[in-house]
């Protein structure tokens, strides 16, 4: 039973990972990055 639950959860998680990011999120991220010019530099410094 536990293996079936694990398998179903993994399948559901994998499906979510394949979904496209909504345009409103990418637009919001772009606005936030424009508002904080150091945002990109912080991520680069952290190795992200």
Secondary structure, DSSP 8 states (H G I E B T S, - for coil): -HHHHHHHHHHHHHHHHHS---HHHHHHHHHHHHH-TTHHHHHHHHT-
